[in-house]
Amino acid sequence: MTFFLRLCALLLLGGVAQAQNQAPQLSNVQPWIAADVGEYSYVLFDVSDAENDSIIISLAYSNDNGVTYQPFPDDTDLSGDIGHPIAPGTNKYIGINNIGISANMFLKITAHDRQAVDIQAIVDSVDIERVMADMAFVEGTRHYSANPNHIAAIKDTIYNRFEAANLNVVRQAFTVGSFTDAENIVGTQTGNGLEQDVVIVDAHFDTVDDAPGADDNGTGVLGLLETMRVLAPYHFERSLQYIGFDLEELGLLGSLNFVANDIPAQNNIVGVLNYEMIGYYTEEPNTQAVPAGFNILYPDLYAQLQANEFRGDFLINIANIDSNPLRMLFDSCAAAYVPALKVMSLAIPGNGEIAPDFRRSDHAPFWDTDRQALMLTDGANFRNPYYHTPNDLALSVNYDFLVNNIKATVATAATLAHPLHATVVTAPFVPQSGISNTPQRVVAYMRRLTLQKSTYMYRGQIALPNKCPNT
């Protein structure tokens, strides 16, 4: 018995130690432009790790004073303490081919130890009290002619929340007819290693002119803000972009403008998770309707609805066929991390032209440009009797259901973006002239070697998952 108790204690201590594994720490990061040692610049740094794990070191650079970052091109010569495995220690350095490096550039260095990040802990940090508190402010007509002050206040709130979370935030203004104040609010959480791969979480914030829009789409706004809040403190390999779309109710105008004008050519949108009414839930029979022809397109799903007596007690996950990998990832993440949530999942052929009801939100412009996107919804008018009426009030929202939908989306976004157990430091390049001012170990190194690419250039986790790792 004594041996067994000691063994249990050792296992418990081992589990606690693993749970408390510390991320690597970077310090004394100094990017120099070294004109006197050839055509190279260099970065000096120290890196420590409490568990003495081997470390992956990666670099990115910014041409806009640290606002956005991108990986160095594949043909950039990098050498020294970069890639994997790098042992913790002091006096680390990386040589960089100097072509294109200038004094107004910033460098970002990432150190991570390949330890897993607990996605369940991230999911569990979704806070129902915060969500309910936000609804008290979001509820109300958000329309440029019927209530311009409230839609302006909501836009400001989204912007301010993004900015407070240290995102790169922009108001992407556009004009449509008489609407001269339209703007999408976009907050970017830059990735580390695959900066140009982008995972989008979005929701539209406008309403029709006579509805307070608690479910449509106040619940989506709450989902957007809470998803951002719980993911923003973490480092990810891919970039995350959080978008509040304007003028969805007038024909997806905000998302159409974004897709047409505001996606940089170098960005690869790897997945879009679109919140479109995620708060109405009922276990009453015969409360879930379906579009005409649903029973023909999806006989198995229709049979499930019949067996469930057409109760509206599930989230609907809608993809087109090309978005099936993202759809399957969402389903597996929901099952793994939020098992209490029921999800009905379907894929429509093409871009949904044969079922226009499945195109009625901001995911559709992404489908139309061959990007994977999901509409996450409670079914809108096919379930919620208060859709587009003055009775679309917070009183009708089921917050347990809403929070579970947010949790499933958080799990999917985190899995797709790939969290890193990492430390990230940014710093400007500083011109360094005069050989006496350059550290002698770097001078000797540069003179002795012709820099070659590292044998391991860390370019991130290239494969996109279609299943949660723990399912």
DOKEGU-366387 format. One line per 8 residues: their letters; for each residue y negated, x negated, z negated of C-alpha. Coordinates in pm, 1 decimal, always signed. Layout:
REM residues N
a	Y:X:Z  ...
END
This chain:
REM residues 471
mtfflrlc	+0.0:+0.0:+0.0  -238.7:-285.0:-86.1  -174.2:-448.3:+251.3  -236.1:-118.2:+427.8  -565.9:-66.2:+245.4  -678.4:-420.6:+330.5  -586.0:-363.9:+694.7  -784.3:-39.9:+703.9
allllggv	-1080.7:-216.5:+545.7  -1065.8:-494.3:+805.4  -1046.9:-244.1:+1088.6  -1340.6:-50.5:+944.5  -1547.7:-364.3:+906.6  -1457.7:-467.1:+1259.5  -1565.8:-128.7:+1389.3  -1894.5:-148.1:+1199.8
aqaqnqap	-1955.2:-499.8:+1327.6  -1891.2:-388.1:+1685.6  -2121.0:-88.8:+1642.4  -2394.9:-317.6:+1513.6  -2364.6:-576.0:+1791.0  -2715.8:-702.1:+1857.2  -2867.9:-738.8:+2202.7  -2958.1:-1092.9:+2315.4
qlsnvqpw	-3310.8:-1201.1:+2227.6  -3549.1:-1381.1:+2462.8  -3836.1:-1593.3:+2335.1  -4084.3:-1856.0:+2453.4  -4074.7:-1721.8:+2810.2  -4310.9:-1929.2:+3027.3  -4327.5:-1875.8:+3406.7  -4506.5:-2168.7:+3573.2
iaadvgey	-4626.5:-2235.3:+3924.9  -4558.6:-2609.4:+3948.6  -4744.4:-2747.3:+4247.7  -4669.0:-3107.0:+4156.0  -4288.8:-3095.3:+4160.1  -4226.8:-2985.6:+4514.3  -4209.5:-2636.0:+4652.1  -4066.3:-2478.0:+4340.1
syvlfdvs	-4183.1:-2290.5:+4037.9  -3986.5:-2255.2:+3719.1  -3932.5:-2041.8:+3412.7  -3876.5:-2183.7:+3065.5  -3719.5:-1969.1:+2793.9  -3498.9:-1957.8:+2487.8  -3222.2:-1702.2:+2445.8  -3019.8:-1623.0:+2135.6
daendsii	-2734.2:-1387.2:+2059.1  -2624.8:-1304.1:+1706.0  -2258.9:-1280.9:+1810.3  -2282.9:-1583.7:+2041.7  -2175.7:-1372.2:+2340.7  -2215.1:-1517.1:+2688.0  -2519.0:-1371.7:+2860.5  -2624.2:-1248.2:+3204.0
islaysnd	-2974.8:-1359.8:+3300.6  -3152.6:-1187.2:+3589.9  -3503.8:-1208.5:+3732.6  -3740.5:-973.6:+3912.0  -4103.0:-1010.2:+4015.8  -4414.5:-799.7:+4053.8  -4693.8:-825.0:+4309.4  -4911.3:-561.8:+4140.2
ngvtyqpf	-4986.2:-716.2:+3802.4  -4667.4:-593.7:+3641.7  -4683.8:-226.9:+3741.6  -4366.4:-230.9:+3954.7  -4089.2:-487.8:+3984.9  -3836.8:-577.2:+4250.9  -3551.5:-826.8:+4275.1  -3610.1:-1160.0:+4444.2
pddtdlsg	-3489.7:-1150.8:+4807.0  -3134.7:-1263.0:+4873.8  -3256.3:-1577.7:+5049.8  -3460.4:-1694.4:+4749.3  -3337.6:-2024.5:+4610.0  -3271.0:-1986.0:+4238.5  -3101.3:-2243.7:+4021.8  -3048.4:-2330.8:+3660.0
dighpiap	-2980.0:-2085.1:+3377.5  -2943.7:-1769.3:+3582.8  -2652.5:-1537.4:+3645.1  -2339.2:-1543.8:+3431.4  -2213.9:-1694.0:+3211.6  -2518.2:-1838.8:+3037.0  -2466.1:-1970.8:+2686.1  -2725.6:-1887.2:+2420.7
gtnkyigi	-2961.9:-2175.2:+2344.1  -3306.7:-2324.1:+2367.7  -3482.8:-2510.6:+2647.2  -3337.5:-2294.3:+2923.9  -3496.9:-2309.3:+3266.8  -3469.8:-2149.7:+3610.0  -3605.6:-2301.1:+3930.2  -3754.8:-2065.1:+4190.7
nnigisan	-3839.2:-2136.1:+4553.0  -4217.4:-2127.7:+4550.5  -4267.8:-1949.1:+4881.8  -4473.3:-1635.9:+4818.7  -4533.5:-1704.8:+4447.1  -4895.1:-1675.0:+4342.1  -5099.8:-1666.7:+4025.6  -5137.5:-1286.0:+4028.4
mflkitah	-4762.1:-1233.8:+4017.1  -4561.1:-1132.6:+3712.3  -4204.6:-1221.2:+3631.1  -3948.2:-1008.1:+3447.7  -3648.2:-1174.0:+3285.4  -3355.1:-970.1:+3153.5  -3084.7:-1095.7:+2918.8  -2782.1:-876.8:+2849.6
drqavdiq	-2441.9:-947.9:+2703.1  -2226.3:-687.0:+2880.4  -2161.5:-501.7:+2555.5  -2122.6:-128.0:+2607.6  -2406.2:+103.8:+2511.1  -2297.5:+416.1:+2324.1  -2387.6:+700.1:+2560.3  -2261.3:+957.7:+2312.0
aivdsvdi	-2522.5:+834.5:+2063.3  -2792.6:+878.7:+2326.8  -2668.5:+1229.8:+2403.5  -2656.5:+1322.6:+2036.8  -3022.5:+1226.7:+1993.5  -3133.4:+1533.3:+2193.2  -3326.1:+1730.1:+1932.0  -3323.5:+2110.2:+1933.9
ervmadma	-3620.2:+2125.9:+1695.8  -3835.9:+1921.6:+1933.9  -3727.7:+2137.0:+2225.9  -3815.8:+2457.4:+2044.3  -4151.1:+2313.6:+1935.5  -4233.7:+2221.8:+2295.6  -4159.0:+2575.8:+2412.6  -4432.9:+2708.5:+2185.6
fvegtrhy	-4682.7:+2518.9:+2399.2  -4519.5:+2536.2:+2743.6  -4471.3:+2914.0:+2747.2  -4750.1:+3089.2:+2935.7  -4850.4:+3152.9:+3294.3  -4891.1:+2821.3:+3477.2  -5072.1:+2922.3:+3794.0  -5387.5:+2788.8:+3962.3
sanpnhia	-5561.4:+3124.0:+4001.7  -5403.8:+3334.6:+3725.7  -5424.0:+3070.1:+3450.2  -5568.8:+2738.8:+3574.5  -5637.8:+2605.7:+3225.5  -5275.9:+2628.6:+3117.1  -5127.0:+2465.5:+3424.9  -5383.0:+2185.2:+3386.5
aikdtiyn	-5286.6:+2144.1:+3020.8  -4916.0:+2128.0:+3107.7  -4979.3:+1860.9:+3370.0  -5179.6:+1662.0:+3117.6  -4902.1:+1697.2:+2859.8  -4637.6:+1570.4:+3101.4  -4861.7:+1279.0:+3200.8  -4943.5:+1190.7:+2840.7
rfeaanln	-4580.5:+1206.4:+2727.7  -4476.6:+977.8:+3012.3  -4757.0:+735.6:+2936.7  -4677.7:+730.8:+2562.9  -4320.0:+633.1:+2652.1  -4454.8:+328.9:+2844.8  -4352.8:+459.4:+3185.1  -4541.6:+371.6:+3500.9
vvrqaftv	-4714.9:+708.7:+3553.2  -4895.4:+838.4:+3859.9  -5048.5:+1169.7:+3959.8  -4948.1:+1220.3:+4322.1  -5219.0:+1455.2:+4446.3  -5182.7:+1667.5:+4757.0  -5367.5:+1956.2:+4917.8  -5208.7:+2271.5:+5053.5
gsftdaen	-5440.5:+2536.4:+5192.2  -5676.5:+2644.5:+4914.7  -5489.6:+2443.7:+4651.6  -5689.9:+2125.1:+4613.2  -5573.9:+2034.3:+4261.8  -5200.7:+2021.4:+4330.5  -5022.8:+1713.5:+4202.4  -4677.8:+1594.0:+4111.9
ivgtqtgn	-4654.6:+1395.7:+3787.5  -4419.0:+1098.6:+3830.1  -4310.0:+861.6:+3554.5  -4095.8:+559.5:+3642.9  -3875.1:+366.6:+3401.7  -3808.7:+48.9:+3597.9  -3450.6:-74.3:+3611.9  -3324.2:-425.1:+3552.9
gleqdvvi	-3112.7:-576.2:+3828.9  -3109.9:-278.3:+4064.9  -3476.3:-183.5:+4040.6  -3483.7:-17.3:+4382.5  -3192.2:+214.2:+4308.7  -3353.0:+527.3:+4160.4  -3208.6:+815.6:+3958.0  -3441.2:+1119.6:+3952.2
vdahfdtv	-3458.8:+1389.8:+3685.2  -3704.7:+1665.0:+3779.3  -3831.6:+2013.8:+3708.5  -4113.2:+2224.1:+3851.3  -4380.5:+2330.1:+3604.3  -4560.6:+2613.6:+3787.6  -4493.3:+2987.1:+3757.0  -4563.7:+3298.8:+3956.3
ddapgadd	-4894.4:+3462.6:+3873.4  -4772.8:+3730.6:+3630.5  -4498.6:+3559.8:+3428.8  -4512.6:+3337.1:+3118.8  -4220.9:+3143.2:+3266.5  -4026.1:+3059.9:+2951.8  -3699.6:+3028.1:+3146.0  -3856.4:+2985.5:+3492.3
ngtgvlgl	-3919.9:+2702.9:+3456.6  -4034.4:+2631.1:+3105.8  -3677.0:+2543.1:+3013.2  -3674.2:+2292.1:+3298.6  -3995.7:+2134.2:+3171.0  -3843.1:+2108.8:+2823.5  -3536.4:+1947.2:+2976.0  -3749.4:+1699.7:+3166.6
letmrvla	-3953.1:+1598.1:+2861.3  -3654.4:+1569.2:+2628.0  -3444.0:+1377.7:+2881.6  -3728.0:+1131.1:+2922.5  -3779.5:+1101.3:+2547.6  -3420.9:+1006.7:+2467.6  -3367.3:+773.2:+2766.3  -3701.1:+589.3:+2767.7
pyhfersl	-3622.4:+353.3:+2474.6  -3319.1:+207.7:+2656.7  -3284.1:-51.6:+2931.2  -3096.1:+49.0:+3245.9  -2974.9:-134.2:+3552.1  -3114.8:+127.8:+3789.5  -3460.4:+279.3:+3770.9  -3511.2:+627.9:+3630.9
qyigfdle	-3783.0:+851.7:+3766.1  -3897.1:+1165.1:+3585.0  -4090.7:+1412.2:+3801.7  -4280.8:+1730.0:+3728.2  -4308.1:+1906.8:+4063.0  -4600.3:+2133.8:+4145.8  -4609.0:+2450.7:+4357.4  -4235.1:+2511.1:+4371.7
elgllgsl	-4300.9:+2883.5:+4356.4  -4500.0:+2867.1:+4681.5  -4211.7:+2718.5:+4877.3  -4106.9:+2384.5:+4721.9  -4441.3:+2234.4:+4822.2  -4447.0:+1960.8:+4558.8  -4099.8:+1828.1:+4632.8  -4152.6:+1857.0:+5008.5
nfvandip	-4466.5:+1645.9:+4976.2  -4290.3:+1391.2:+4754.5  -3995.8:+1347.1:+4990.0  -4223.4:+1321.0:+5293.5  -4486.7:+1086.3:+5151.1  -4406.7:+928.8:+4815.8  -4069.5:+755.6:+4834.4  -4117.4:+383.0:+4907.1
aqnnivgv	-3911.8:+264.2:+5202.5  -3727.9:+9.9:+4988.0  -3615.8:+269.5:+4731.2  -3265.2:+410.9:+4739.9  -3244.0:+753.5:+4572.6  -2891.9:+750.1:+4430.6  -2903.7:+1092.2:+4267.1  -3136.6:+1383.2:+4182.1
lnyemigy	-3077.6:+1608.6:+3880.2  -3299.0:+1915.0:+3926.8  -3357.1:+2145.4:+3631.4  -3408.2:+2501.9:+3758.6  -3393.4:+2760.0:+3476.7  -3141.4:+2636.0:+3221.6  -3195.2:+2859.0:+2917.9  -3061.6:+3211.1:+2972.1
yteepntq	-2716.3:+3274.2:+2825.7  -2526.0:+3589.2:+2743.9  -2170.0:+3673.2:+2647.4  -2212.7:+4037.1:+2744.0  -1973.9:+4147.5:+3023.0  -2113.4:+4224.6:+3368.1  -2428.9:+4017.3:+3324.7  -2353.5:+3757.3:+3592.9
avpagfni	-2406.9:+3863.1:+3953.5  -2348.9:+3651.4:+4264.4  -2508.6:+3628.4:+4609.6  -2358.0:+3829.5:+4892.4  -2052.9:+3657.8:+5038.0  -1985.6:+3444.0:+4728.0  -1636.3:+3592.0:+4694.8  -1559.2:+3484.1:+5050.5
lypdlyaq	-1697.6:+3131.2:+5020.8  -1554.6:+3066.5:+4673.6  -1256.6:+3296.4:+4606.4  -1126.1:+3080.0:+4320.0  -1460.1:+3073.2:+4142.3  -1500.3:+3446.5:+4195.8  -1159.6:+3500.3:+4037.9  -1275.8:+3296.9:+3736.7
lqanefrg	-1582.4:+3517.2:+3706.6  -1364.5:+3826.5:+3720.9  -1132.3:+3688.6:+3452.4  -1440.2:+3618.4:+3235.9  -1566.3:+3974.9:+3292.9  -1875.6:+3841.4:+3471.8  -2031.1:+3699.6:+3156.0  -2334.4:+3472.9:+3199.5
dflinian	-2214.2:+3207.1:+2957.1  -2206.3:+2890.3:+3167.7  -2424.1:+2641.1:+3353.1  -2407.9:+2643.2:+3733.3  -2391.6:+2303.1:+3903.8  -2475.6:+2339.9:+4273.8  -2436.0:+2060.7:+4528.5  -2402.3:+2031.9:+4901.1
idsnplrm	-2087.6:+1864.8:+5033.5  -2259.7:+1527.7:+5066.8  -2355.7:+1545.7:+4697.9  -1997.6:+1595.5:+4580.9  -1976.7:+1251.2:+4413.0  -2281.6:+1337.5:+4201.1  -2144.8:+1685.0:+4128.7  -1813.2:+1542.3:+4009.4
lfdscaaa	-1993.8:+1285.9:+3794.7  -2195.8:+1560.8:+3625.8  -1885.5:+1771.3:+3562.8  -1698.1:+1479.4:+3408.0  -1994.1:+1377.4:+3191.1  -2038.7:+1733.1:+3066.9  -1669.6:+1752.6:+2978.0  -1671.7:+1411.8:+2808.3
yvpalkvm	-1995.5:+1430.5:+2611.3  -2067.4:+1805.2:+2572.7  -1725.0:+1971.7:+2562.7  -1869.1:+2297.1:+2427.7  -2058.8:+2350.3:+2754.9  -1893.4:+2558.0:+3027.1  -1988.1:+2448.3:+3379.6  -1921.1:+2632.9:+3703.6
slaipgng	-1941.5:+2377.6:+3981.1  -1959.7:+2435.2:+4353.8  -2051.5:+2261.3:+4678.5  -2204.0:+2436.4:+4977.3  -2137.5:+2321.3:+5336.2  -2417.4:+2148.1:+5522.9  -2748.0:+2176.0:+5343.2  -2691.3:+2530.8:+5223.7
eiapdfrr	-2817.5:+2711.1:+5530.8  -2537.8:+2968.5:+5507.4  -2635.0:+3051.2:+5147.0  -3015.0:+3038.6:+5118.2  -3003.9:+3134.3:+4750.3  -2856.9:+2792.0:+4680.3  -3161.3:+2622.3:+4836.0  -3424.5:+2790.6:+4618.3
sdhapfwd	-3546.3:+2488.2:+4425.6  -3667.1:+2129.4:+4451.3  -3326.0:+1976.5:+4522.4  -3327.8:+2118.8:+4877.7  -3574.0:+1867.0:+5032.9  -3347.2:+1588.0:+4908.9  -3045.4:+1751.3:+5071.7  -3243.7:+1779.2:+5393.6
tdrqalml	-3308.2:+1402.7:+5392.6  -2945.6:+1306.3:+5319.8  -2989.6:+1230.5:+4950.5  -2752.1:+1344.4:+4680.5  -2901.5:+1615.5:+4459.5  -2789.7:+1890.4:+4223.4  -2946.3:+2218.9:+4120.5  -2864.3:+2281.0:+3753.7
tdganfrn	-2932.0:+2645.1:+3676.6  -2844.9:+2951.3:+3471.9  -2845.8:+3156.6:+3790.9  -3205.9:+3282.7:+3792.8  -3223.9:+3647.7:+3905.1  -2844.1:+3665.6:+3930.5  -2831.9:+3653.0:+3549.6  -3174.8:+3665.7:+3389.5
pyyhtpnd	-3314.6:+4022.9:+3409.2  -3662.9:+3893.3:+3319.7  -3691.8:+3662.3:+3620.8  -4047.6:+3663.5:+3760.8  -4166.9:+3929.4:+3517.7  -4402.8:+3936.6:+3217.7  -4091.6:+3953.7:+2998.3  -3976.2:+3598.2:+3080.0
lalsvnyd	-4048.9:+3501.4:+2720.5  -3924.2:+3237.8:+2478.8  -3747.3:+3510.6:+2282.3  -3490.5:+3537.3:+2563.2  -3401.5:+3166.3:+2565.2  -3075.0:+3052.4:+2404.9  -3163.8:+2711.7:+2262.9  -2808.0:+2599.9:+2189.5
flvnnika	-2721.3:+2656.5:+2554.8  -3043.7:+2490.2:+2668.3  -2984.1:+2182.3:+2454.3  -2624.1:+2148.7:+2575.1  -2748.6:+2156.9:+2934.9  -3000.1:+1881.9:+2853.3  -2728.7:+1675.6:+2685.5  -2501.1:+1696.1:+2989.8
tvataatl	-2788.0:+1586.1:+3212.6  -2878.8:+1299.0:+2979.5  -2516.8:+1181.1:+2988.0  -2506.9:+1196.6:+3367.0  -2841.0:+1022.3:+3417.7  -2751.0:+748.7:+3170.3  -2410.1:+691.6:+3328.0  -2557.2:+677.8:+3677.4
ahplhatv	-2843.0:+446.1:+3576.9  -2601.4:+226.8:+3373.1  -2743.3:+130.7:+3032.8  -2768.7:-237.9:+2946.1  -2733.3:-398.2:+2603.2  -3035.3:-607.8:+2682.6  -3374.5:-753.3:+2606.5  -3645.0:-760.5:+2873.6
vtapfvpq	-3959.7:-975.8:+2875.0  -4241.8:-976.2:+3130.3  -4507.5:-1243.7:+3171.8  -4757.1:-1360.7:+3437.1  -4702.6:-1675.1:+3641.2  -4943.8:-1946.0:+3528.1  -5056.8:-2224.8:+3764.2  -4959.8:-2566.6:+3627.8
sgisntpq	-5099.7:-2874.1:+3801.6  -5083.4:-3239.2:+3702.6  -4746.4:-3395.5:+3643.4  -4843.1:-3491.3:+3289.0  -4871.6:-3122.1:+3204.0  -4527.6:-3031.9:+3335.1  -4234.8:-3064.0:+3091.7  -4059.3:-3389.3:+3176.3
rvvaymrr	-3711.2:-3239.0:+3168.1  -3817.8:-2999.8:+3444.2  -3980.7:-3275.3:+3649.6  -3665.4:-3484.1:+3627.8  -3450.1:-3187.0:+3714.0  -3659.4:-3089.5:+4015.0  -3673.8:-3444.5:+4149.7  -3304.2:-3501.5:+4104.6
ltlqksty	-3169.4:-3185.4:+4261.5  -3217.2:-2985.8:+4577.2  -3214.7:-2630.6:+4451.2  -2932.3:-2413.2:+4570.6  -2862.2:-2049.2:+4509.7  -2680.4:-1988.5:+4186.5  -2304.9:-1953.0:+4226.9  -2346.4:-1613.3:+4060.3
myrgqial	-2660.0:-1426.6:+4166.5  -2660.3:-1117.9:+3945.2  -2735.7:-817.6:+4163.2  -2621.2:-544.3:+3932.1  -2340.9:-294.0:+3925.5  -2333.4:-197.9:+4292.4  -2073.2:+80.1:+4287.6  -2194.7:+429.7:+4201.3
pnkcpnt	-1967.4:+608.7:+3952.6  -1827.4:+951.2:+4034.6  -1662.5:+991.3:+3696.3  -1767.6:+920.3:+3340.4  -1596.1:+601.0:+3218.7  -1442.7:+766.7:+2912.4  -1279.7:+1060.0:+3094.8
END
